[in-house]
Amino acid sequence: MSAIGEIIKARRKEFGLTQAKLAELSDVGVNTLTQIERGEGNPTVRVLEKVLQTLGLQLTVTVIEV
């Protein structure tokens, strides 16, 4: 989870957005966004999708054969 948080934080800074502004644009709580960026908490896939979509990113799932 921390890798996703780092990507989100870097992209947010790239766009010059504060956490509060990204939270508003993504329609998620600022505390939730802060936890995501820190690699803490357990956000739902829907919450991650909202934040990622706002930043022009997407979540990709890869099936690994075992």
C-alpha beads as a LAMMPS data file, in Angstrom:
LAMMPS data file: protein, C-alpha beads

66 atoms
65 bonds

1 atom types
1 bond types

-500.0 500.0 xlo xhi
-500.0 500.0 ylo yhi
-500.0 500.0 zlo zhi

Masses

1 110.0

Atoms # bond

1 1 1 0.000 0.000 0.000
2 1 1 2.879 2.360 0.651
3 1 1 3.981 2.208 -3.003
4 1 1 0.549 3.385 -4.164
5 1 1 0.625 6.140 -1.553
6 1 1 4.019 7.331 -2.763
7 1 1 2.812 7.424 -6.375
8 1 1 -0.315 9.371 -5.397
9 1 1 1.697 11.854 -3.341
10 1 1 4.244 12.416 -6.124
11 1 1 1.515 12.909 -8.741
12 1 1 -0.402 15.289 -6.451
13 1 1 2.725 17.397 -5.978
14 1 1 3.397 17.259 -9.725
15 1 1 0.006 18.933 -10.241
16 1 1 0.658 21.400 -7.417
17 1 1 -2.330 20.214 -5.394
18 1 1 -2.659 20.251 -1.632
19 1 1 -4.034 17.196 0.109
20 1 1 -7.169 19.181 0.929
21 1 1 -7.733 20.161 -2.724
22 1 1 -7.152 16.623 -4.025
23 1 1 -9.497 15.249 -1.379
24 1 1 -12.150 17.743 -2.459
25 1 1 -11.705 16.987 -6.162
26 1 1 -11.762 13.234 -5.486
27 1 1 -14.724 13.453 -3.111
28 1 1 -12.862 11.652 -0.333
29 1 1 -11.985 12.778 3.162
30 1 1 -8.678 14.558 3.681
31 1 1 -7.858 12.171 6.545
32 1 1 -8.457 9.227 4.210
33 1 1 -6.162 10.741 1.596
34 1 1 -3.479 11.416 4.197
35 1 1 -3.626 7.781 5.328
36 1 1 -3.385 6.548 1.733
37 1 1 -0.325 8.694 1.053
38 1 1 1.327 7.383 4.218
39 1 1 0.565 3.780 3.293
40 1 1 -1.712 3.448 6.306
41 1 1 -5.331 2.486 6.640
42 1 1 -7.302 0.186 4.404
43 1 1 -9.093 2.182 1.687
44 1 1 -11.645 0.510 -0.522
45 1 1 -10.901 -0.027 -4.189
46 1 1 -13.603 2.553 -4.974
47 1 1 -11.856 5.216 -2.864
48 1 1 -8.533 4.440 -4.552
49 1 1 -10.210 4.638 -7.969
50 1 1 -11.615 8.089 -7.174
51 1 1 -8.221 9.457 -6.174
52 1 1 -6.357 7.791 -9.028
53 1 1 -8.879 8.914 -11.623
54 1 1 -8.630 12.502 -10.409
55 1 1 -4.862 12.311 -10.918
56 1 1 -5.109 10.654 -14.347
57 1 1 -3.889 7.311 -13.034
58 1 1 -5.460 3.858 -13.061
59 1 1 -5.269 0.762 -10.937
60 1 1 -4.268 -2.385 -12.818
61 1 1 -4.692 -5.888 -11.456
62 1 1 -2.512 -8.648 -12.794
63 1 1 -3.329 -12.319 -12.325
64 1 1 -0.294 -14.345 -11.363
65 1 1 -0.368 -18.022 -12.126
66 1 1 0.639 -20.159 -9.180

Bonds

1 1 1 2
2 1 2 3
3 1 3 4
4 1 4 5
5 1 5 6
6 1 6 7
7 1 7 8
8 1 8 9
9 1 9 10
10 1 10 11
11 1 11 12
12 1 12 13
13 1 13 14
14 1 14 15
15 1 15 16
16 1 16 17
17 1 17 18
18 1 18 19
19 1 19 20
20 1 20 21
21 1 21 22
22 1 22 23
23 1 23 24
24 1 24 25
25 1 25 26
26 1 26 27
27 1 27 28
28 1 28 29
29 1 29 30
30 1 30 31
31 1 31 32
32 1 32 33
33 1 33 34
34 1 34 35
35 1 35 36
36 1 36 37
37 1 37 38
38 1 38 39
39 1 39 40
40 1 40 41
41 1 41 42
42 1 42 43
43 1 43 44
44 1 44 45
45 1 45 46
46 1 46 47
47 1 47 48
48 1 48 49
49 1 49 50
50 1 50 51
51 1 51 52
52 1 52 53
53 1 53 54
54 1 54 55
55 1 55 56
56 1 56 57
57 1 57 58
58 1 58 59
59 1 59 60
60 1 60 61
61 1 61 62
62 1 62 63
63 1 63 64
64 1 64 65
65 1 65 66
